Amino acid sequence: MATKVLIVEDDSNIAQLLQLYLEKEGFETRIAPDGGKGVEEFRAWEPNLVLLDIMLPVMDGWGVCRKIRETSKTPIIMMTAKGQTEDKVTGLEMGADDYIVKPFEMKEVLARIHAVLRRFDSGETSQEKKLTFDKLVINLDSYELLVDGKHVDTTPKELELLFHLASSPNRVFTRNQLLDEVWGFDYFGDSRTVDVHIKRLREKLEGVSDQWSLKTVWGVGYKFDLAES
């Protein structure tokens, strides 16, 4: 069965160009010309990946991304003519998996699509992804975080970041390592999104247990600090 890609793009020339190249590569595609239609198509068609423009009529790309992430962790690649770092940070915080700045080369688009799908598929087919510590359960299969027995809401990337750190207790990761290993692509040297995610996780985990903590290693990065038993 062909991989399904939903293209949410109001510029018909760009949308048709993407459709032409993707279908030539064996993908099945549909085009949604605005954010509202994008959400409708996503729910009706259930694509394997979404190419999502930010500047859209009816509902912008942020709104579409938020709606999709309410019910699904389907990979999303954001597209925009803007190159500002703030857009990249916002998209990734909302749970986007990658980011492409227009104008783009089709080879880059195809490479990023294949890379995101590879990461997603390997995650989906791997063994159970569940870590348990004192008063903490990180379940990447069900995308659930339990803190002191209670379900705590997290974004997909917050949970993936916490799982990655906790999978290697006491190992220090640099921000660039985390961007590469959790987000899985070159983030143009900007590491603020890691700091933002760590801050939000700390707000949810602060003071829960004296057996573990998220620690900053100044000048280096972060680690999931686990007390010696």
Residue pairs with C-beta under 8 A, 6 or more apart in sequence:
2 26
2 27
2 28
3 26
3 27
3 28
3 48
3 49
3 117
4 27
4 28
4 29
4 30
4 45
4 46
4 47
4 48
4 49
5 22
5 27
5 28
5 29
5 47
5 48
5 49
5 50
5 51
5 113
6 29
6 30
6 32
6 38
6 41
6 42
6 45
6 47
6 49
6 50
6 51
7 15
7 18
7 19
7 22
7 29
7 30
7 31
7 32
7 51
8 31
8 32
8 34
8 35
8 37
8 38
8 41
8 50
8 51
8 52
8 53
8 56
8 61
8 64
9 15
9 18
9 31
9 32
9 33
9 51
9 53
9 56
9 79
10 33
10 34
10 53
10 55
10 56
10 57
11 53
12 33
14 53
14 102
15 31
15 33
16 31
17 106
18 29
18 51
18 106
18 109
19 29
19 31
21 106
21 109
21 110
22 29
22 110
22 113
23 29
25 110
27 113
30 41
30 45
30 47
32 38
32 40
32 41
33 57
34 56
34 57
34 58
34 59
35 56
35 57
35 58
35 59
35 60
35 61
35 63
35 64
36 58
36 59
37 58
38 50
38 52
38 56
38 59
38 64
39 59
39 64
39 67
39 68
41 47
42 50
42 64
42 67
42 68
42 72
42 74
46 74
47 74
48 74
48 75
48 117
49 74
49 75
49 76
49 77
49 113
49 116
49 117
50 64
50 68
50 74
50 75
50 76
50 77
51 77
51 79
51 109
51 113
52 61
52 64
52 65
52 76
52 77
52 78
52 79
52 96
53 61
53 78
53 79
53 80
54 60
54 61
54 62
54 78
54 79
54 80
54 82
54 87
54 91
55 61
55 80
55 81
55 82
56 64
59 67
61 78
61 79
61 80
61 91
62 90
62 91
62 94
65 76
65 78
65 91
65 94
65 95
65 96
66 94
68 74
68 76
69 94
69 95
69 155
69 156
73 95
73 143
73 156
75 97
75 98
75 116
75 117
75 119
75 120
76 95
76 96
76 97
76 98
77 96
77 97
77 98
77 99
77 100
77 112
77 113
77 116
78 87
78 91
78 96
78 98
78 99
78 100
79 100
79 102
79 104
80 87
80 99
80 101
80 102
81 101
81 102
82 101
83 101
85 188
85 190
85 192
87 99
88 99
88 187
88 188
88 190
88 193
89 190
89 192
89 193
89 196
91 99
92 99
92 157
92 183
92 187
92 193
93 155
93 157
93 193
93 196
93 197
94 155
95 155
95 156
95 157
97 116
97 119
97 120
97 183
97 184
98 112
98 115
98 116
98 183
98 184
98 185
99 185
100 108
100 109
100 112
112 185
115 184
115 185
116 184
119 184
123 129
123 140
128 141
129 139
129 140
129 141
129 163
130 137
130 138
130 139
130 140
130 141
131 137
131 138
131 163
131 166
131 167
132 138
133 166
133 209
133 211
133 212
133 226
134 209
134 211
134 212
135 147
135 148
135 149
135 208
135 209
136 146
136 147
136 205
136 208
136 209
136 212
137 144
137 145
137 146
138 145
138 159
138 162
138 163
138 166
139 145
139 146
140 159
140 160
140 163
143 156
143 159
144 151
145 151
145 152
145 153
145 154
145 159
145 162
145 204
146 152
147 204
147 205
147 208
148 208
152 204
154 162
154 201
154 204
157 182
157 183
157 197
158 197
158 200
158 201
160 182
161 178
161 182
161 194
161 197
161 198
161 201
162 201
162 214
162 224
164 173
164 178
164 181
164 182
165 173
165 178
165 214
165 222
165 223
165 224
166 212
166 224
168 224
169 212
169 223
169 224
169 225
169 226
170 223
170 224
170 225
170 226
171 223
172 217
172 220
172 221
172 222
172 223
173 181
173 221
173 222
173 223
174 220
174 221
175 191
175 194
175 195
175 221
175 222
176 189
176 191
177 221
178 194
178 221
178 222
179 185
179 187
179 191
179 193
179 194
180 186
183 193
187 193
194 222
198 214
198 216
198 222
201 214
202 214
205 213
205 214
210 227
211 226
211 227
212 224
212 225
212 226
212 227
213 224
213 225
214 222
214 223
214 224
214 225
215 222
215 223
215 224
215 225
216 222
217 223
